[in-house]
């Protein structure tokens, strides 16, 4: 009755019962009765007027009677999936409309109950939503389905209308909004198009649409170009053969796209999003005011972002090589960076000029921390020392040298009295800042201790490490050289790399190898949340000073995440860097063929003589980590194996004369229990050997994919490298447990070759049977496999060894080191 509908009680009850009391459906049908029957329910029922079957029928009737502008407004609200102000709606509408007409249309939609105005409270409780316009969920769902149907039909028929006036995906939207647009709009459109067209037909349909758009007068003021590019990328179709020149390509999300040769000449790329110019973020730090987020990169740059606007503010060319650690001074005026170049540098946070370079460390600097007074800075690293510096003069105040392993974490207590240091010697040491004396040694971990942090009130020290545990130490109980037992938080399934307290000290965040962020209740020790969203291990974490935002990063994918820490924590924005490096390369043993794999879920084949790109092989969701070629036993085709992060091994048969084509035979896919870090073929190509983070070396039939045998290592199970001897009698594996494990294939008997003191990243057999291994301990060892003894020690100028190989005739040994240098030895002079 309040909606202007009159009728008998029984008639009203009949109408209510039909729509199960749905308030929106009743308001909409009441509006129809009032408009067409002057509010007379009896006439509506007596004349047999249609009683719509459900809410969708009601909405069908309502949408059919909308003016084009009213429909466009509703569709934009469904696309944006959040309340919008009249100004934001006006910015979206294409072509633009006078403000008066927009306000009239908004008023009409509100009167029809299709629109509601928010007040910044209730279910739209955000600072941006006050006074904005929103849809009820059921209307959003209906309009999303309507949009999908219309856009699909337009692509099928080659007649773009909504395709021109509405964006299907908003590249500049918050990450979770963009993910919802992909899932609810792009994905169903893509599924319908795949079902209706063959790949060739679909390609021709897109090319015809682009050609048609280029003839239109409004080609530089529409969303169609960006929509088609986003659809091509979502469908997994290479857009490079398509011509987007002279078109508006608005709202294209190109952050993770590989687009060599794409024609964008004279294109308008308004509000499109590209990858940023950074590679591998290793450390993150918020300024004390929270207005800046700093990231330290593999190439030695510091990138400064403004989190509130999600924009890059500045890039500092800080070091010539990798930055491991960053920290702002308490007043936010100085930013300190520690690098692989063994220096600590102090930067003016406003001018970005270097104020001072602190030298004295003889190896990588892995941790830096400012004293609360800002006048002292602590640094530590691979030289196993902690240095405390006077920031103004640059002199060393204390040199602390009790650790017997790398220093991986540093933190001052909030009152400035204590300095805590953590290292690979599995200890945490507390130092008196004033005297430099060691106050206590905390022995709570059974593996390398990496991150540590003090609670804001200084009562608790949190430490964590590769043993998958977090220790919470009650500092008030420290009475002397002996430490009390800590509270231990368990639940992580992998090594922990980073920890941080919330500003109020109630919560502890931790992350590492698992691709998850753990949120703990400090008082109870209970895990409160698991934040999912990362695709790789989390190597950096920082909490915003207000506690409302979290920043994390993945080095392997060059991705920095910003999380909103509200009732439903989720990534609100992602900064993407370059993803065009190669994790693995392999030459074919007989053909001029090179394969490369990186973080883009693709393997590229190249002509090794001309450099011509021949073929791209897709591998679903995984990032390639290892590659190996073999000639097939029949001598006709080649085999290429890829080990991936998604726990799979892909084996492709390749023709003996690969050509530039997108056609290839279906791969054989092998499933393992961990990411596959190493692959190798037995000499005749009949068997494939794999090793990975599940600690298993597996032998497979390379033709059928059947598992034949498996060997398991002891200790830290993460395998970094595998190799098989030329005669096929021995398999070697290098792993994180600092040993080389050597198996006799025939018997399964094994021995562990000990001598390295850090991770073994590379193993290779000489044609004569000599085994070479390379380690992060900066050595290459040559082993007699029969006796299991190391006979020669090579040191590539004190650099970490990451890869090594003998050439085919065994005359050269090549070693790739951590300083991007290749070392060559004459293998004929090496003796075992």
N, C-alpha and C positions, 0 to 999 in steps of 0.2 A: 504493500500500500504506500510506503514511503517513496516508492519509485513511480507513483502515479498510476498504478494498475488497481482497478476495482473489480470485485467479484465476490461470490458467495464463499463462505469459509471452506465448504467442501471442494469448490473449484480451485481455490488457492492451495489447499492441501494436496489435490491431485497434481498440480503443477510442481509443487515442492517435491513430492514423492518421485515424480518422473526423473528429476535431476538429482535425486539422492541428497537434496539439501545443499548442493554445490553453490556457494554464494556468487561466484563469478558467472556461472551459467545462468542463474536466476536473474542477476542484474542485466545480463545481455539480452535474454529473452524478454524481460520486462521492457527494455528499451525498444525492442521490436514491436511489442504489443502497443505501447504508448504511441509510437510513431505511425503505425499502420492501422490500428484499430481504436485510436483515441483512448487508449487505456482500458477498453472494455474486454475483460477476460472472457466473459460469457460469449460474446460475439466471436472472439478468437477461437474458442473451443467449438461453438455450434456450427460455424462455417467450415469446420473440418480443416482449419489452417494447420499447416504442418507443425507438429511438435518435434523438434529436432531430436535425433536419437541420442546424441551425447554432446559433450562440450565441443568436440571437433566440428560437428554439424552446425552448432551455434556460431562458432568462429568462422566457418565457411561462409555463412550468411552475412556475418558482419564485415568480413574482409571484402566480399563481393560488392558491398555498397560504399566502400571507402573511396575517397578521392585519391588520385595518384600521390599527392604530397603526403596525405595521411598514411597511406601504405608505406611510403618510403621511410617516414619517421619510425614506424613500428619495426620495419626491417633493420634499420640501423641500431635500434635498441636491442634487437635480438642478436645482431652480429657482435656488438660491443659487450653484451652480457654483463652490464653493470649500469647503474644510473648515470644519465647524461644531462648536462645543463643545456639550456636552449642555445647557448653560444657554441657548445661542442657539436650539437646537432647541426647548426648552421654551417660550421666548418666542414662537416662530412658531406652535406648534401651537394649533389652534382647532377645537373647544373645548379648554381646558387639560386636562392629564392629570397624575395624581400622579407625583412624581419616581421612586418605586419602579417603577412600570409602564414609565416611559421607559427606565430603566436595564436592565430585563429585556428590553425590546424591542431595545435596542442590542446586548445580549449575544447574543440569538438571531440577529440579522442578521450579527454577526461570525462566529458559529459556522457560518453558512451561506455564508460567504465573499462575501456581498453588500456588506459594509462592511469598511473597514480603518481602523485608528487610526494617526494620523500622529504623528511625534515632532519636528516642526520642522525636518527635514532632507529631503534628496532633492527630489522633484518638488514638494513643498509647503514650500519653504524660505521661511518667513516667521515673523515674531515672533508672529503671531496663530494659527498653525496647530498649535503643539505641543499634543499631547494631544487634538486634535480628530478628528472622524470624517469620512471622505471616501469617495467612490465611485471605482471605476476608470472610465476614459473610456468604455468600451463600455457600462457600466451607465448612466452619465449620458445617453448618446445614446439608449439604449433607453427609459429612463424619460421623457425629454423627448418622444419620439414618443408614448409611452403617454399622457402628460398632454395633448398636443395633440389626440389622438383623443378622449379622454374629455370634455374641455372643449367641443370642437366639437359632440359629440353632445348634451351637456347644453344648450347654447344652442339647438340645432336642436329638441330635444324639450321645452324649457322646464322642465327638471327639474334645478335647480342642486344639486350635491353637492360635487364637488371645487371648483367655482366659488366655493363658500362657505368651504371649509376651507383653500384655498391661494391665495396671491397669484401672479399670472402675471408681474408685474413689481414689483420692489422699488424704490420711488422714492428711498429713502435709500442704496441700494447705490452702490458706486464706479461711475464713469461707464462704464468698459469692461464691467463686469458687467451694468449696465442695458442697454447697447447689445446685448450678447449675448442677454439675455432678450427684447428686442424682436425681434431677428433670428430667434431659434430658437423662440420661443414665440408671441408676439403675431402675427408676420407669417404663419406657416403657418395659424394659426387664422383670421386675417383672410382669407387666400386661399381657404380652404375655405368660409367663410361667403359670400364674394362669389360663388363658383362655384355655391352652392346656393340663393341667394335673390336676388330683385330688390331694388333699393334700398328700395322701398316695403315689401316683405315683411320685410326686415331691420330697418327702423325699427319696424314693428309687433312683431317678435319681441323687440327690446330693451325696448320700452315694456311689453309683457306681463310680461317678467321682472322689471322694476322694480316693477310693480304687485304681482306675486306676492311679492317680497321684503318689501314693506311690510306684508304680512299675517302674516309669520313672527315668532314669539316672540323669536328670536335675531337680529332684523334689525340690532341695534346691536352685534353681536359676530361679524362675519363679513367676509370679504374680497370678497364678490360685488359690492358697490357700487363699490368702487375698480376691480375687474377690468372691469366693464362700462364705466365711464368711460374707462379706459385703452384698451379696445378701440374705443370710439367715436372717440376722438381718433386712434388709429392708422389706423382706416378712413377718416379724413377726413370723418366725419359730425359736423355741428354738434350738440353735446350740449345746447345751450341749451333746446330744446323738451322735453327729458326732465326728469322730476321725481326728484331725488335727495334730497329732503327726508326727515328723520327716519330716515336710513339710516347705517350705518357706511360711510364712503367712505375706506377705508384704502389706503395706498400708491399714491395717485393722483399721477402725475407731471404737474403743471399748470404747470411752469416756462415753457413756450412756448405755452400755450393762451390763446386769445382767447375769454373766456367771459362776455360781457355778458348779464345776465339769467338765468344758470344758477341753478336753485332748489336751494340747499344749506341751507335753513332747518332748524335743529336737527340737522344732520348731524355725525357724528363723523369729523373729518378727520385722525385719528391717523396719523402718519408719512407724510402727504402732503406734497408739495413744491411750493412756489409761487415765482414770480419774486420777486427781491429788489427793494428800493426804490432802484434806482440806474439812471442813464442814461449810457451812454457812458464807459467807463473808459479814460483816456488815459495813465496811468502807474502803475507798480507798484513796490513796494519792500518787501523783507523786513527785519524788525528784525535786529540783529546776532546775537541768540540764536535767531532763526528761529521764535519763538513767535507772531509777528504778521506778517500781510501787509497792507500798506496800498495802497489804490487811490484815485487821484484822478479825480473824475467831472466830466462836462460841467456839472452844476448847481452846482459849487463845493463839493460834499461830499467828505469823506475817509471811506472805509469801511475798517474794521479787521476782518480775519478771523483766526480761529485755525486755521491750516492742519491741525493734527493732528486737530482735531475737525470741520473743515469747517463751522464755525459763524461767523456774524457776531458780533463782539464789541462793536463800538461804531460810531456814526456821528458825525463831527464836522462841524458846519455851518461850514466853514472860510472860504469866499469866496462872493461873490454871483454869480460866473460861473466859467467853465471853469478847472480845474486842469490845468496842462500837465506838472508835474514834482513829484516827491516824493523825499525822501532822509532816512534816519535818521542821527542823530549816531553816531559810533563807539561810544559807551557805551549807545546805545539809549534815552537819556532824552528826547531831543528829536526831533521830526519837523518837517522844513522843507517848505513847499509854495510853489510858484511859480505864478502865475495870470495869466489874461487881464486881471485888474484892475490889472496893473503892480506888484503888491506881492509881497514874500516874507514869509511868516508862520511863526513858530516856535511849535510846539505841544508842551505837556508830554505825553509819550507815555503817562502814567499817568492824569492828571486830565483830559486833553483840553482844558485851558484854554490860551488864547493867551498866550504869554510876551512876545512882541514882534512888531511889524509893521515891516518894513524898507521904507522908501520912498526913492525916488530914480530908479528906472527910469521912463522916459516912455512905455514901450510894453510889450507882453506879455512876461512872464518865461517863457522856454521851458526853462531848464536851471538846476539848483542842484546844488552838491556841497559836502560837508563835508571840511575838512582832517582828516588823521588824528589831530591833537591835539584836535579838536572845538571849538577856540576860534575858528577862522576858517570862514567860509562864502563860497563864490563863487556868483554868479548872473549870468545873461545872457539876452538875448532880442532882441526885434525893434528895440530902439533901437540895436543894433549895438555895445553896450558890455558889458564884463564888470566887475562890481563885486565886490570882496573886502571882506567885512564882519567886524568884530569882533563875535562873537556876544553877548558880555556887555554891551557898551555900545551896540551897534547902529550905530556909526559906520562910515563907509566908509574902509577902509585903503588900497585902491588902486582907481583907475578906469582900466581898460584899454580903449583906444579905437582900436586899429589895424585891426580888422575893417571891411570895407566891405559886409557883409551881415548878415543875422540870425544871432544866436548860437543854435545848436541843440544843442550838447553841451558839457559841462564835466566834467573829472575831475582830481583831485589824484593825484600819484604816491604810492605807498605810503610813501616816506620823507618826504613833505611838502615836498620841495624845489621841485617843478615843478607848475605848473597848465597843463593842456592845454585849449584851446578850439577848437571846430569851428563852421563857419558856412556860409551859403549863398554866400559868396564863394569857395567851393571850396578854402579853405585850412584848415590846422590850425596853430595857433600855440602855442608853448611859452613860458611866462612864469616868471621867477624869483619865487618866492613872497615872499621876504624884501624884495627891492627893487622888484618890480613891473616889472622890465625884460623886454623881449622877448628870449628866448634863441634861438629858431629859428622858421622858417616852413616847414612841410612841404607841398609841392605835389605830392601824388600822385593827386589826384582830378580828374576832368573835369566834375563836376557837384556840386551841393550836398552838403556833408559834414554828416551828422547825428549818428550815434552815435559815441562813442569810449570806450575803457576801457583802463586799465593792467592788465597781468598782475599777479598777487599779489606776485611778486618784484620788480616794477618794471622788469624788463629789456625789456619789449615794450609798445609802445602800439599798440592796434588801432583803426583808423579805417575808416569805411564811409560810403556815401552813395548818391545817386541814380544814380551811374554803374554800379551793380550789382557793384562790386568791394569787397574788404576789403584794406586795406594793413596789414601788420605791420611796424612800425618798430623797428629795433634801437637802443635809446636809448644803448647804450654807444658807438655809432659817431658820435654827434653831437659834433662838434669845434668848431663855429662856426656862422656864419650859413647855411652850405650843408649840406643834409641828404643822407644817402646814399639810394640807391634802396631802397624797401621790398620785402619779399616780398608778392606780390599773389595773393590767393585769388579765383578766379573760379568761376562756376557758378550764381550767382543769375540769375534771368531777369527781375528787376524791382528797383525801388528798395529799398534796405536802410534800415530805420528804427531797428533796435535791435540791440545786441550786448552780450555779457557773457561773462567768463571763468568757468570753474569754479573753486571755491576752491583746488584744487591747481594751477591754471594749465595743466593738460594739455589742456583742451578749450576751444573758443570756440563760443558759440552766437550765431546771427545769424538775423534774420527781417525781413520787410517786406511788400512788395506781393503776394507769391506764395501766401499761405495755407499756407506750409511753414516749418518751423524747421530750419535747417542746423546740424549738429554737426561741428566741424572738429577734427582732430588738430593742435595748435599746432606740434609739433616737425616734422612732415612736411608740413604744409599740405594734407593730404588730407581730403576730406569723408568722415566716418565714417557718418553717419546723416542721413536726411531724416525728420523727425517730421511726419506728416500727421494731421489731425484738425480743423484750423480750416476754417471755411467762408468766411471773408473775410480781408482782409489783417491782418497781425499788427502792432499798433502799440505794444505794451509787452511787456517781458520782464524777469524777475528770477530769479536763481538762489538757492536756499536756501543758507544758510551751511554746511550739512553736505554740499552737493552731491547730495543725494538727491531733490530736488524742484525743479521749474521752474514758474514762474507766467508766463502769457502772457494777452493780452487782445485782443479785437476791439472797436473802438469802434462800428462800424456795427451790430453785433448785441447790444451790451451784454452780452458774455459774457466771463467770466474763467475760464481753464483752469488746473488744477493737474495737473502731469505727474509720474508716478513715474519717476525716472531709474534703472531697474534694467536687467537684461539685455534687456528688451523694453519700451522707453519707450512710455508711452501715457497718455492723460488719465485720471486717477483721479477727478477731480471737476470739475464745472462750476458756477460761480455765474452764474445768469441774472438780468439786470435787465429793466427795462421794454422792451417791443418794440412800443409802441403809438403811436410818433410817425409822422409822415408825411415821407417823403423827397421826395414830389412831389405836387402838386395841379394840377388843370386844370379850368377852366370850359368848358362847351359854348358855342360862339359864338352860338347862337340859342335854346337851351333852358335852363330853370332847373335845370341838371344839373351837379353837381360830382363829380369823381373824385379819390380819394386813394389813394396807394400808400406802403407802408412796408416794414419788415423781415419781415413775416409771410407772404410768398408769396401775398398777396391784394391785390386792388384793390376798393375800396369805392365804390359809387355812392350819391349823396345827392341828395335834393330840396333845391336851393339856397335855396328860399323857406321851407320848413317845417323843414328840418334832419332830416327823416325818412330813415332808412337804407333804401335801395331794394333793393340787390342786392350780392352778393359774387361776384367773379370770381376763380377760382383760376389760378395761374400756375406750378405745379409747384415747382421747387426754387429759383427765383431770387428775389432781393429787388428790388422795383421802385425804379428810380432816376429815371425820367422819364416824363411823360405828355403826351399831346396829343389833342384832339378835332378832328373835322372832320365837316361835313355831307357825306353821300354825294351823288354827282352826280345820282342819281335823285330827291333831295330827300325820300325817304321815311324812310330810316334814318340813324343817326349812325355814325361810326367812332370807336373809342377805341384808341390805340396806347400800349403800355407798353414801355419799354426796361428790361432786367433785367441783374442781375449774372451770370446764367448764359449770357451771350453770345447771348441771344435777344431778339426783338421780337415781342410779341403784339398782334394786331389783331382787335378784336371788333366785329362789327356789332351795333348797338343799336337797338331800336325808337324811333320818334320820340316816343313817350310811355312811357318806362320806368315800370314798376310794381314794387312790392315782391314779388319772386319769386326763386326759386333757378334758374329756367329761363333759359337764354340760348343763343344760337347758338354753334356751334363756332368757336373763334378760328382765325385764320390765324397760323402760327408761322414767323418768319423767323430764319435762323441767321446769326450773324456770328462774327468771330474774336476779339472782345473784349467786355468788359462795355459795355453801351450806356448812355451817360450823357446823351444828348440825342435827342429825337425831335421832328419838326415836319411838318405837312402842308402841301402846296402849297394855294393858296387854294381850288381847286375840289374838293379831297379825292381827286383821282385818283392823286396821287403822295405818297409818304412819304419823308422825308429822315431819316436816322439818323447818329449819330456816337458814337464811343466810344474805348476805350483801345487799340484796334488801329490808331488813326491814320487810319481810313478814313471818309470821308463817302460814304454810299451813298444812291442814289435808287432807290426800289422802286415797282413798280406796286401800289398799295394794294388793288386788287381781286384780283389773281392771286398776288401775292407774288413776281413775277419781278423780279430785279435789272435795272435799266435802265442806270445809269451809276455810276461811283465816282470819287472824288477822294481823293488821299492828301496829307497834310501832311508837311513836313520837320521835322527836329529831334525834340524830345520829342513822341512821337506821341499822348499822352493828350489826347483831345478832351473838353472839359467842356461845351460848348454849341454848338448850331447854330441858324441862323435862315435863312429864305428871304424875299426881298423880296416886297412885295405883288404886283408884276407878274411874279414868278417868274423874273426875269432873273439875280438874284444869290443865291448861297449864302454865308453867313459862318460861320466856325467859330472858337471860342476854345479855347485849349489851354494845356498846361503850359509851352510854350516861350515864353510871354510875348508872343505875337503874335496878331493876328487874321488869318486867311487868308480871302481873298475870291475866289470863283470866278465867272466868267461862265458860266452854265449852258449856253448855246448852243455856245460854243467850247471850254470847258474851261480857258481861260486863267485864271491866278490871279496875285494879288499878295499879299505879306505886309505888313500894316499894322503898323508898328513904332512904339513909343512907350511901351507899358506895360513895367514892369520886373519884374512878377511874374505868376503864373498868371492867365489870363483865364477867369473863371468864367461870364460871362454876355454874350450878344449879343442884340440885338433891332433890327428895322427899323421906322422910322417909316413911316406910310402914304405919305409923300412920297418915301421912298427913303433918308433919312438913316439911318446905322447908328450905334447906340450900343453901347459895350462897357464892361464893368465888370471890375475886376481886384482881386487881393489887394494891389496897390500903392496901394489906397485911392482910386482915381480912376475916374471915368466919362469916357470920351472919345467925342466925336461926330465922325463921319468923313464926308467927301465921297467917296462910293464911286466916282465917275467919275475923280477925280484921286488918290484914295488918300491924302488928307491929313487930319490931325486939325485941326478948326477951333475946337473949344471944349473946355475941361477943367473938369469938375465934381468937387468933393471933398466927399463926404458926411461932413463933420466928422471926417476922419481915421479912417474905419472901413473895414474890408475890404468890398468889394462882392461879394456872392454871387449876387444875382439882380436882374434888371431887366426892365421891360416898359413898352411904350406902351399906353395905352388905345385902344379901337377907333377913335375919331375923331381920335386923335393929339393931344389937347389936354393930356394929362398923361404925365409920365414918372415911374414908381415905381421906387425902388431899395431893395432889401433889403440891410441891412448886417450886419456881424459882431457888432454889439452888440444884435441883436434889435430894431433900429429900422427903420421904414419911412420913407424920405424921398420927398417928392413935389415935382416941379418943374412949373411951368407950361410945357409944351412949346411954347406959342406964342411964348414969349420967347427960346427957344433958337435960335441962328443957326449956319449952316454956310457 
